[in-house]
């Protein structure tokens, strides 16, 4: 759903740019509360995985494909504020290096693909896990539903933006029907990828899944005939085995991302994605402008001067994963360090104690 330059007019693009900048500023502050010794390293990896997964277009209808948006996945794994930043990093790398998604439309894309998907998905996810049984399967099921709904929500957001600032005269009813219809189908693929990924992580290290924390009830003691919560235990040192497991998860995720982007992406569907297909069928792309970085050596996910299509695409994918994981990790460690610098020793002790009591048995 990468919107190119020219489909949305300049005033609307500028307005969405302001919205995106404001959301990123809020997310930078909110991410300080989410990023800890577990989520900070994982966040950069999540961004890289989303980049890789977005290269895997899957067929959804005759002549149409879809790809992961990633907002739901990022929000559930590392938190909603950090999730917005993850997808924003991916969109920035794609726009600058790969000429995917217009630069003047960057605010449109961040609003649709990072903000709307993350907010809608995480709000629905949290609502579901509160009413479902507190089990791993419930978390996975809630992730599936949240991801499914987030994609047509983003399509609806694009439709509203087009109604306000579309550069062509096409019936909004036709755009809405086509966009939401095809993106419901794409949402099924999004839901499957999100649920499988969340389920895989939660099976190995449930404590690394931000959305699965705190899902068990505290133990209670009966005191003078009343039930009271058991006081929080003192934090215990992180066992060496857990640290090793953390590194294994990170390494496995990076290898998976490299394989997806460097090899599996060659077999992705070549059909246009949902937005491209709707734009072409209904003529809303008549004023699309050439991308500002169309002459980039990595434009269109290929390496310039490498003639072999398989090798060119694979190298581009590997480079993209590498750049994204480095950029993302740098951003999240900086945010994490800022949190550490701004937190007093007493607050740090309290936060650590709270973290140590969250559940890893969902």
BABA-254505 format. One record per residue (C-alpha): residue number from 1; x, y, z. Coordinates in nm, 2 decimals, padded with zeros to 4 digits. Example, Ala and Ser with C-alpha at 12.3 -4.5 7.8 and 13.67 -1.06 7.14 Angstrom:
% residues 2
+-----+--------+--------+--------+
:   n :     xx :     yy :     zz :
+-----+--------+--------+--------+
:   1 :  01.23 : -00.45 :  00.78 :
:   2 :  01.37 : -00.11 :  00.71 :
+-----+--------+--------+--------+
This chain:
% residues 362
+-----+--------+--------+--------+
:   n :     xx :     yy :     zz :
+-----+--------+--------+--------+
:   1 :  00.00 :  00.00 :  00.00 :
:   2 :  00.29 :  00.23 : -00.07 :
:   3 :  00.14 :  00.55 : -00.20 :
:   4 :  00.35 :  00.71 : -00.48 :
:   5 :  00.39 :  01.09 : -00.53 :
:   6 :  00.12 :  01.26 : -00.72 :
:   7 : -00.19 :  01.06 : -00.61 :
:   8 : -00.26 :  01.29 : -00.31 :
:   9 : -00.22 :  01.66 : -00.35 :
:  10 :  00.05 :  01.87 : -00.18 :
:  11 : -00.16 :  02.03 :  00.09 :
:  12 : -00.30 :  01.70 :  00.21 :
:  13 :  00.04 :  01.54 :  00.19 :
:  14 :  00.18 :  01.82 :  00.40 :
:  15 : -00.10 :  01.78 :  00.65 :
:  16 : -00.03 :  01.41 :  00.68 :
:  17 :  00.34 :  01.49 :  00.72 :
:  18 :  00.26 :  01.70 :  01.02 :
:  19 :  00.04 :  01.42 :  01.16 :
:  20 :  00.32 :  01.17 :  01.10 :
:  21 :  00.58 :  01.39 :  01.26 :
:  22 :  00.37 :  01.45 :  01.56 :
:  23 :  00.29 :  01.08 :  01.60 :
:  24 :  00.66 :  00.99 :  01.57 :
:  25 :  00.75 :  01.25 :  01.84 :
:  26 :  00.49 :  01.10 :  02.07 :
:  27 :  00.61 :  00.75 :  01.99 :
:  28 :  00.97 :  00.85 :  02.07 :
:  29 :  00.86 :  00.95 :  02.42 :
:  30 :  00.63 :  00.65 :  02.46 :
:  31 :  00.89 :  00.40 :  02.34 :
:  32 :  01.11 :  00.50 :  02.63 :
:  33 :  00.86 :  00.32 :  02.86 :
:  34 :  00.84 :  00.02 :  02.63 :
:  35 :  01.20 : -00.04 :  02.55 :
:  36 :  01.39 : -00.24 :  02.80 :
:  37 :  01.67 : -00.50 :  02.79 :
:  38 :  01.44 : -00.74 :  02.61 :
:  39 :  01.26 : -00.52 :  02.36 :
:  40 :  01.54 : -00.28 :  02.26 :
:  41 :  01.75 : -00.54 :  02.07 :
:  42 :  01.43 : -00.70 :  01.93 :
:  43 :  01.28 : -00.38 :  01.80 :
:  44 :  01.55 : -00.33 :  01.53 :
:  45 :  01.51 : -00.70 :  01.43 :
:  46 :  01.13 : -00.65 :  01.40 :
:  47 :  01.19 : -00.36 :  01.16 :
:  48 :  01.42 : -00.57 :  00.95 :
:  49 :  01.18 : -00.86 :  00.95 :
:  50 :  00.90 : -00.63 :  00.83 :
:  51 :  01.12 : -00.50 :  00.56 :
:  52 :  01.19 : -00.86 :  00.44 :
:  53 :  00.83 : -00.97 :  00.47 :
:  54 :  00.71 : -00.67 :  00.26 :
:  55 :  00.92 : -00.80 : -00.03 :
:  56 :  00.70 : -01.12 : -00.03 :
:  57 :  00.39 : -01.02 : -00.23 :
:  58 :  00.14 : -01.30 : -00.22 :
:  59 : -00.16 : -01.35 : -00.46 :
:  60 : -00.50 : -01.25 : -00.33 :
:  61 : -00.72 : -01.23 : -00.64 :
:  62 : -00.69 : -01.24 : -01.02 :
:  63 : -00.40 : -01.01 : -01.11 :
:  64 : -00.37 : -00.87 : -00.76 :
:  65 : -00.12 : -00.93 : -00.48 :
:  66 : -00.07 : -00.81 : -00.13 :
:  67 :  00.21 : -00.78 :  00.13 :
:  68 :  00.25 : -00.75 :  00.50 :
:  69 :  00.20 : -00.40 :  00.64 :
:  70 :  00.35 : -00.49 :  00.97 :
:  71 :  00.18 : -00.25 :  01.21 :
:  72 :  00.00 : -00.52 :  01.41 :
:  73 :  00.30 : -00.75 :  01.42 :
:  74 :  00.53 : -00.47 :  01.55 :
:  75 :  00.28 : -00.34 :  01.81 :
:  76 :  00.22 : -00.69 :  01.96 :
:  77 :  00.59 : -00.79 :  01.97 :
:  78 :  00.75 : -00.46 :  02.09 :
:  79 :  00.47 : -00.23 :  02.19 :
:  80 :  00.25 :  00.02 :  02.00 :
:  81 :  00.48 :  00.33 :  02.03 :
:  82 :  00.78 :  00.13 :  01.93 :
:  83 :  00.57 : -00.04 :  01.66 :
:  84 :  00.50 :  00.30 :  01.50 :
:  85 :  00.87 :  00.37 :  01.49 :
:  86 :  00.95 :  00.02 :  01.35 :
:  87 :  00.72 :  00.06 :  01.05 :
:  88 :  00.83 :  00.43 :  01.00 :
:  89 :  01.20 :  00.32 :  00.98 :
:  90 :  01.11 :  00.06 :  00.72 :
:  91 :  00.91 :  00.31 :  00.51 :
:  92 :  01.19 :  00.57 :  00.53 :
:  93 :  01.45 :  00.31 :  00.41 :
:  94 :  01.22 :  00.19 :  00.13 :
:  95 :  01.15 :  00.55 :  00.02 :
:  96 :  01.51 :  00.67 :  00.02 :
:  97 :  01.70 :  00.36 : -00.10 :
:  98 :  01.45 :  00.16 : -00.30 :
:  99 :  01.22 :  00.43 : -00.46 :
: 100 :  00.92 :  00.25 : -00.30 :
: 101 :  00.66 :  00.50 : -00.18 :
: 102 :  00.69 :  00.86 : -00.27 :
: 103 :  00.90 :  01.10 : -00.06 :
: 104 :  00.64 :  01.38 : -00.07 :
: 105 :  00.39 :  01.10 :  00.02 :
: 106 :  00.60 :  00.98 :  00.31 :
: 107 :  00.35 :  01.14 :  00.56 :
: 108 :  00.06 :  00.96 :  00.39 :
: 109 :  00.24 :  00.63 :  00.40 :
: 110 :  00.35 :  00.66 :  00.77 :
: 111 : -00.01 :  00.77 :  00.86 :
: 112 : -00.17 :  00.48 :  00.68 :
: 113 :  00.08 :  00.20 :  00.73 :
: 114 :  00.24 :  00.28 :  01.06 :
: 115 :  00.00 :  00.48 :  01.27 :
: 116 : -00.35 :  00.36 :  01.16 :
: 117 : -00.25 : -00.01 :  01.15 :
: 118 : -00.07 :  00.00 :  01.49 :
: 119 : -00.33 :  00.20 :  01.67 :
: 120 : -00.62 : -00.01 :  01.54 :
: 121 : -00.45 : -00.34 :  01.58 :
: 122 : -00.32 : -00.29 :  01.93 :
: 123 : -00.64 : -00.14 :  02.06 :
: 124 : -00.83 : -00.44 :  01.93 :
: 125 : -00.56 : -00.69 :  02.05 :
: 126 : -00.57 : -00.56 :  02.40 :
: 127 : -00.95 : -00.57 :  02.41 :
: 128 : -00.95 : -00.93 :  02.30 :
: 129 : -00.68 : -01.06 :  02.54 :
: 130 : -00.88 : -00.91 :  02.83 :
: 131 : -01.19 : -01.12 :  02.75 :
: 132 : -01.02 : -01.44 :  02.61 :
: 133 : -00.87 : -01.71 :  02.83 :
: 134 : -00.52 : -01.62 :  02.94 :
: 135 : -00.34 : -01.87 :  02.72 :
: 136 : -00.08 : -01.86 :  02.44 :
: 137 : -00.34 : -01.96 :  02.19 :
: 138 : -00.56 : -01.67 :  02.29 :
: 139 : -00.27 : -01.43 :  02.23 :
: 140 : -00.21 : -01.58 :  01.89 :
: 141 : -00.58 : -01.57 :  01.80 :
: 142 : -00.61 : -01.21 :  01.92 :
: 143 : -00.30 : -01.12 :  01.70 :
: 144 : -00.47 : -01.28 :  01.40 :
: 145 : -00.80 : -01.08 :  01.44 :
: 146 : -00.61 : -00.76 :  01.51 :
: 147 : -00.39 : -00.79 :  01.21 :
: 148 : -00.69 : -00.88 :  00.99 :
: 149 : -00.88 : -00.57 :  01.08 :
: 150 : -00.58 : -00.34 :  01.06 :
: 151 : -00.54 : -00.37 :  00.69 :
: 152 : -00.89 : -00.26 :  00.57 :
: 153 : -00.86 :  00.01 :  00.83 :
: 154 : -00.55 :  00.14 :  00.65 :
: 155 : -00.74 :  00.12 :  00.32 :
: 156 : -01.02 :  00.32 :  00.47 :
: 157 : -00.78 :  00.58 :  00.59 :
: 158 : -00.63 :  00.61 :  00.24 :
: 159 : -00.98 :  00.65 :  00.09 :
: 160 : -01.05 :  00.93 :  00.33 :
: 161 : -00.72 :  01.10 :  00.23 :
: 162 : -00.81 :  01.06 : -00.13 :
: 163 : -01.16 :  01.21 : -00.07 :
: 164 : -00.99 :  01.51 :  00.08 :
: 165 : -00.69 :  01.55 : -00.15 :
: 166 : -00.71 :  01.31 : -00.45 :
: 167 : -00.56 :  01.46 : -00.77 :
: 168 : -00.81 :  01.28 : -01.00 :
: 169 : -01.18 :  01.29 : -01.02 :
: 170 : -01.30 :  00.94 : -00.94 :
: 171 : -01.60 :  00.85 : -00.74 :
: 172 : -01.51 :  00.80 : -00.37 :
: 173 : -01.77 :  00.52 : -00.35 :
: 174 : -01.58 :  00.32 : -00.62 :
: 175 : -01.25 :  00.39 : -00.45 :
: 176 : -01.38 :  00.28 : -00.11 :
: 177 : -01.54 : -00.03 : -00.24 :
: 178 : -01.24 : -00.14 : -00.44 :
: 179 : -00.98 : -00.05 : -00.17 :
: 180 : -01.16 : -00.21 :  00.12 :
: 181 : -01.27 : -00.51 : -00.07 :
: 182 : -00.92 : -00.61 : -00.19 :
: 183 : -00.76 : -00.52 :  00.14 :
: 184 : -00.99 : -00.75 :  00.34 :
: 185 : -00.84 : -01.03 :  00.13 :
: 186 : -00.49 : -00.89 :  00.19 :
: 187 : -00.57 : -00.87 :  00.56 :
: 188 : -00.61 : -01.25 :  00.57 :
: 189 : -00.25 : -01.29 :  00.46 :
: 190 : -00.14 : -01.02 :  00.71 :
: 191 : -00.33 : -01.20 :  00.98 :
: 192 : -00.17 : -01.54 :  00.90 :
: 193 :  00.19 : -01.40 :  00.89 :
: 194 :  00.13 : -01.20 :  01.21 :
: 195 : -00.02 : -01.50 :  01.40 :
: 196 :  00.25 : -01.74 :  01.29 :
: 197 :  00.53 : -01.50 :  01.38 :
: 198 :  00.38 : -01.41 :  01.72 :
: 199 :  00.30 : -01.78 :  01.79 :
: 200 :  00.66 : -01.88 :  01.70 :
: 201 :  00.81 : -01.62 :  01.94 :
: 202 :  00.57 : -01.69 :  02.22 :
: 203 :  00.65 : -02.06 :  02.20 :
: 204 :  01.02 : -02.00 :  02.26 :
: 205 :  01.04 : -01.68 :  02.46 :
: 206 :  00.69 : -01.55 :  02.57 :
: 207 :  00.86 : -01.28 :  02.78 :
: 208 :  00.98 : -01.12 :  02.45 :
: 209 :  00.62 : -01.06 :  02.33 :
: 210 :  00.52 : -00.72 :  02.47 :
: 211 :  00.15 : -00.78 :  02.42 :
: 212 :  00.16 : -01.11 :  02.62 :
: 213 :  00.30 : -00.95 :  02.94 :
: 214 :  00.10 : -00.93 :  03.25 :
: 215 : -00.16 : -01.18 :  03.14 :
: 216 : -00.16 : -01.39 :  03.46 :
: 217 : -00.32 : -01.28 :  03.78 :
: 218 : -00.11 : -01.22 :  04.09 :
: 219 : -00.10 : -01.47 :  04.36 :
: 220 : -00.33 : -01.38 :  04.65 :
: 221 : -00.31 : -01.45 :  05.03 :
: 222 : -00.60 : -01.45 :  05.27 :
: 223 : -00.53 : -01.20 :  05.55 :
: 224 : -00.79 : -01.15 :  05.82 :
: 225 : -01.05 : -01.31 :  05.60 :
: 226 : -00.96 : -01.09 :  05.29 :
: 227 : -00.77 : -01.17 :  04.98 :
: 228 : -00.47 : -00.95 :  04.91 :
: 229 : -00.21 : -00.95 :  04.64 :
: 230 :  00.12 : -01.12 :  04.72 :
: 231 :  00.39 : -00.85 :  04.74 :
: 232 :  00.62 : -00.82 :  04.43 :
: 233 :  00.93 : -01.03 :  04.47 :
: 234 :  01.27 : -00.88 :  04.45 :
: 235 :  01.42 : -00.89 :  04.10 :
: 236 :  01.64 : -01.18 :  04.03 :
: 237 :  01.95 : -01.17 :  03.81 :
: 238 :  01.88 : -01.27 :  03.45 :
: 239 :  02.01 : -01.63 :  03.41 :
: 240 :  02.29 : -01.68 :  03.16 :
: 241 :  02.07 : -01.94 :  02.98 :
: 242 :  01.80 : -01.68 :  02.93 :
: 243 :  02.05 : -01.43 :  02.79 :
: 244 :  02.18 : -01.70 :  02.55 :
: 245 :  01.82 : -01.78 :  02.45 :
: 246 :  01.76 : -01.42 :  02.38 :
: 247 :  02.06 : -01.41 :  02.15 :
: 248 :  01.95 : -01.72 :  01.97 :
: 249 :  01.61 : -01.57 :  01.91 :
: 250 :  01.77 : -01.26 :  01.77 :
: 251 :  02.01 : -01.46 :  01.55 :
: 252 :  01.73 : -01.68 :  01.42 :
: 253 :  01.52 : -01.38 :  01.34 :
: 254 :  01.80 : -01.21 :  01.15 :
: 255 :  01.87 : -01.53 :  00.95 :
: 256 :  01.50 : -01.57 :  00.87 :
: 257 :  01.49 : -01.21 :  00.75 :
: 258 :  01.79 : -01.25 :  00.53 :
: 259 :  01.66 : -01.57 :  00.38 :
: 260 :  01.32 : -01.42 :  00.31 :
: 261 :  01.46 : -01.10 :  00.15 :
: 262 :  01.76 : -01.26 : -00.02 :
: 263 :  01.61 : -01.58 : -00.15 :
: 264 :  01.23 : -01.63 : -00.10 :
: 265 :  01.15 : -01.29 : -00.23 :
: 266 :  01.25 : -01.40 : -00.58 :
: 267 :  00.94 : -01.62 : -00.58 :
: 268 :  00.70 : -01.35 : -00.47 :
: 269 :  00.40 : -01.26 : -00.69 :
: 270 :  00.48 : -01.01 : -00.96 :
: 271 :  00.12 : -00.89 : -00.98 :
: 272 :  00.06 : -00.53 : -00.86 :
: 273 : -00.05 : -00.49 : -00.50 :
: 274 : -00.39 : -00.39 : -00.39 :
: 275 : -00.34 : -00.01 : -00.42 :
: 276 : -00.16 : -00.03 : -00.75 :
: 277 : -00.43 : -00.25 : -00.90 :
: 278 : -00.71 : -00.02 : -00.77 :
: 279 : -00.53 :  00.29 : -00.89 :
: 280 : -00.47 :  00.14 : -01.24 :
: 281 : -00.83 :  00.00 : -01.28 :
: 282 : -01.00 :  00.32 : -01.17 :
: 283 : -00.76 :  00.58 : -01.30 :
: 284 : -00.65 :  00.74 : -00.98 :
: 285 : -00.29 :  00.71 : -01.08 :
: 286 : -00.31 :  00.94 : -01.38 :
: 287 : -00.10 :  01.21 : -01.21 :
: 288 :  00.15 :  00.98 : -01.05 :
: 289 :  00.50 :  01.14 : -01.05 :
: 290 :  00.83 :  00.98 : -01.10 :
: 291 :  01.00 :  00.89 : -00.78 :
: 292 :  01.27 :  01.14 : -00.66 :
: 293 :  01.52 :  00.86 : -00.61 :
: 294 :  01.42 :  00.66 : -00.92 :
: 295 :  01.79 :  00.66 : -01.02 :
: 296 :  01.90 :  00.50 : -00.69 :
: 297 :  02.14 :  00.20 : -00.74 :
: 298 :  01.88 :  00.00 : -00.54 :
: 299 :  01.56 :  00.13 : -00.70 :
: 300 :  01.29 : -00.13 : -00.75 :
: 301 :  01.47 : -00.37 : -00.52 :
: 302 :  01.75 : -00.45 : -00.76 :
: 303 :  02.12 : -00.38 : -00.76 :
: 304 :  02.23 : -00.16 : -01.05 :
: 305 :  02.46 : -00.32 : -01.31 :
: 306 :  02.38 : -00.67 : -01.18 :
: 307 :  02.21 : -00.84 : -01.48 :
: 308 :  02.10 : -01.16 : -01.31 :
: 309 :  01.75 : -01.09 : -01.18 :
: 310 :  01.77 : -01.35 : -00.90 :
: 311 :  02.11 : -01.23 : -00.78 :
: 312 :  02.02 : -00.86 : -00.81 :
: 313 :  01.70 : -00.89 : -00.61 :
: 314 :  01.86 : -01.11 : -00.35 :
: 315 :  02.15 : -00.87 : -00.30 :
: 316 :  01.91 : -00.58 : -00.27 :
: 317 :  01.70 : -00.76 : -00.02 :
: 318 :  02.01 : -00.85 :  00.19 :
: 319 :  02.13 : -00.49 :  00.18 :
: 320 :  01.79 : -00.37 :  00.28 :
: 321 :  01.77 : -00.60 :  00.58 :
: 322 :  02.12 : -00.50 :  00.69 :
: 323 :  02.06 : -00.13 :  00.66 :
: 324 :  01.72 : -00.15 :  00.83 :
: 325 :  01.84 : -00.36 :  01.12 :
: 326 :  02.13 : -00.12 :  01.18 :
: 327 :  01.92 :  00.19 :  01.15 :
: 328 :  01.64 :  00.05 :  01.36 :
: 329 :  01.87 : -00.08 :  01.63 :
: 330 :  02.05 :  00.25 :  01.64 :
: 331 :  01.73 :  00.44 :  01.69 :
: 332 :  01.59 :  00.21 :  01.96 :
: 333 :  01.91 :  00.19 :  02.16 :
: 334 :  01.93 :  00.57 :  02.15 :
: 335 :  01.58 :  00.59 :  02.28 :
: 336 :  01.65 :  00.33 :  02.54 :
: 337 :  01.97 :  00.51 :  02.65 :
: 338 :  01.77 :  00.84 :  02.68 :
: 339 :  01.53 :  00.66 :  02.90 :
: 340 :  01.81 :  00.53 :  03.12 :
: 341 :  01.96 :  00.88 :  03.14 :
: 342 :  01.63 :  01.04 :  03.24 :
: 343 :  01.54 :  00.77 :  03.50 :
: 344 :  01.64 :  00.81 :  03.86 :
: 345 :  01.79 :  00.51 :  04.05 :
: 346 :  01.47 :  00.47 :  04.25 :
: 347 :  01.26 :  00.47 :  03.94 :
: 348 :  01.49 :  00.22 :  03.77 :
: 349 :  01.46 : -00.01 :  04.07 :
: 350 :  01.08 :  00.01 :  04.06 :
: 351 :  01.06 : -00.05 :  03.69 :
: 352 :  01.29 : -00.35 :  03.72 :
: 353 :  01.08 : -00.49 :  04.00 :
: 354 :  00.76 : -00.45 :  03.80 :
: 355 :  00.93 : -00.62 :  03.49 :
: 356 :  01.04 : -00.92 :  03.70 :
: 357 :  00.68 : -01.00 :  03.80 :
: 358 :  00.53 : -01.01 :  03.45 :
: 359 :  00.43 : -01.34 :  03.33 :
: 360 :  00.62 : -01.57 :  03.09 :
: 361 :  00.37 : -01.86 :  03.11 :
: 362 :  00.09 : -01.75 :  02.88 :
+-----+--------+--------+--------+
